[in-house]
Amino acid sequence: LEFRRVLFRSLAHIPPDVIQKNMGWSRKEWDQLPPEELYIFPAELPGPLEDDKRFLGSRFETVNQYTFHGAMSMRPLAEGAGGSARVIDSTNFPVSKNIAAGIVTLKPGALRELHWHPNGSEWQYWIQGKGRMTITLTGGKARTTDFNAGDVGYVPNMAAHYIENTGTEDLIFLEMFKTGQYQSISVNEWIARMPDKMAQAHLKLPLSTIRRAPDRQLVVLPK
């Protein structure tokens, strides 16, 4: 698709005599091409992949660095009773230097813990199920939104947020970032790194209450 769009954008403004010199096509042959971009169009089903490999011969790239196989079978970043989270970024997909993604699955009632991302805004695509997300913004503002399969969500850079599965089936969503490495900071983990006096001064809670919160990033919390 992209090749065809580039081809038409490039060749549509080239004189026929230059086309003939460059590509060997006559004006009559050139006139048989579609007059505009087809974008999405019907065509015959492709044959076996091996046929394309044979066509390329010595030009075939034997090491495919542009495809990441088995995303859902890879070892999760986090997995437990509440669900799982898998990450694809430049650490396991080297060509992905400017984009990182997480695939999150939440069981009914489970929670993607309260967290934020320090290195980029988050763009989401909700694949399956339904859920609710609250985002806290600067100036004491916040927003809460319900999402369903097919929806797109957005979280500004550094905004704390959580996602809860409000449905009866697994919630699956994709989160993407314009960065080469996935980074996430858990609010629980952040509080756990505060010295006792600082934590008490800010939260106005007994230290025993503060330290009852998880002291590490759990990513996904069960119901």
N, C-alpha and C positions, 0 to 999 in steps of 0.2 A: 504493500500500500504506500509506504513512505517513498519507496523508489519511484513508483509511478507518479506520485505528486511532484517530486523533484524533477523527474524527466519532463513532464508537461510544462512546469513552470520555466524550465530552462530552454526547452526547444521551441516553445510557442512563439518566441520572439526572435528566433534565428532565421535569417534568409535561407530559402531552399537551396541556393547554390552553395552556401557554406555547409549546409547539412550534407549535400552530396559529396563535397570534398572531405568532410570530417568522417562520415559514416558510410559513404558509398550508396546511400539510398537515393533513388530518383525522385523527382517531384511527384510523379504518379504514385509511387509507393508511399511517399510521405502523406499524400492526400487521403490514404486509406485509414490512417490512424484516427481514433476518436477525436472530435473537435474540442473536447473539454475534459476536465478531470472526471473520472468515473467514481472515485471515492470508494463506495461499496457496490459491488456488482457480482452477478452470478458467473460461475466458471465451472469447469470440470473438476471433479475431485482429484487431488494429487495422487500420484502413484506411490509405490514404496519408497521410503527414504533412501534405501540403497541405490536406487536409480539416480537420484540427485548426487549422491556421493561419487558414483562412477562417472557421471558427467563432469564433475569438478576435477577428477583425477588427481594429479600432483598438486593442484591448487586447493584441495580440501584441507581445512585446518583440523588436524587430528586431535588437538587439545582444545576443547570447547570451553573457553573462559567466560562466555556470555550467558550461560544457562545454569541456574541453580536447581538441581533436582532433589526431590524428596523433602520438601520443606516441612510437611506434616509428620514425617517419620524421623526427623532430626532430633537430637537430644534437646529437650526444652531448657530455657534459661531458668525457669521455675516450674514446678509441677507439684500438685497436692490434691487434697480432697475438693478444693474449690475450683480447680481447673489447671490451665497451663499457659505459658507464654514462651514463644519461640522468637528468636531474633536473627535477622539476616542483615549483615552490614559488611564493611570492608574487612572485618576480622575473619569471616568465613566465606566471603564472596569478594575476592580482591578487586575485581573490576568495578565494584559498587563504591566508588570513592566519594560520590556526592549525594548518595541517598541511602537511608537506612530504614528498615521496616521491622515491625513486630506483629506476630500473629497471636492474638489472645483468645483463649477459650474460657468462658466462665460458666460454671454449673448454675442451675437455678438458685437464686438467693445469694450467690457468691459475689465477692467484691474485688475489683481491681483497686488495690489499696490507694489511699490518698498519697499523691506524689506530684512531682513536677519534673520537667526536662530542662536542663540548663543550657543546652546547645542548639535549640531550634524549636519552632512552632510545630504542632502536631496536626496532621491531616488524617482523618479516619474514613474508612469505608466499612459499613456495617453489613456483614455477609449473611448472618443467620440470627434469628431470635429477636429479642427486644430488651432494652435496658434504659437506664437513666444515668445521666451524667450531670454533675455539678462542678462548675468552674468558679474559683474565687479569683477576683481581679484586684488590682490596686485601688485604693480609695474606699475600701470596705464594700465593694460591689461584688455581686455574684450572679450566676444564672444557672438554672436547672432546666434540663430538656430531656424529654423522652425520645428514644430512637427506635426505629424498626429496621428490618432487613432492607437494604437498598438505600438507606440514608447515608449522608456524608456529614461528618462532624469536624470541628476545628477547635484547637486549643492554642491560645497565644503563647509565645515563648515565656517560660518561667511562671506560668499560671498554675497554681495547685488545682488538682482535680481528682475525682474518683469516678468509677463506673460500676454500677450494680446491675446484675441480671434480674429483671423484674418479670421475666416470663417463666414458662414451664418447660422449656427446652434449653439446650446449650446455647449460649450467646457466643458468637464468633465475630470478631472484627479485626480489621487490618489498620495498623497505625503506621504512618510514614513521616519521615523527617528529611529535610534538605541538609544532610550532613553525612559524613562517611562512617560515623560511629554512633551507635545507640547509647544514650546515657539517660539514666533515670535516678532521681533522688527520692527516697521514701521519707515522708514526714515523720514517721515513727523513728526511723534510723537517725534522722537529723536531730530530733529531740534527745535521743539516747546519747548523742555526742556532746550535748550541752553539759557543762559543769552543774552540779546540784544547785548551787546558789543562783546561777543564771536562770536555770529552768524554773525554779520556784519564783523568782522575781518577775518573770514574764508571764507565767501561766497561773500564778496565784492558787496553786493546788498543793496539797501535802506531797512530800517527796515520795511517800509510799505509793500514792496514786500515780504519780508521773512515771515511776519506774516499773509499774505494772504493764505498761505498753510494751509491745515487742521492741527489742533492741537491735533488730536487723531488718533489712529489706526482704519482705516476704512475697512481694509482687501480687500474688493472688491469695485472697483470704476466703475460707469456706463460710457457708451460711451460718 
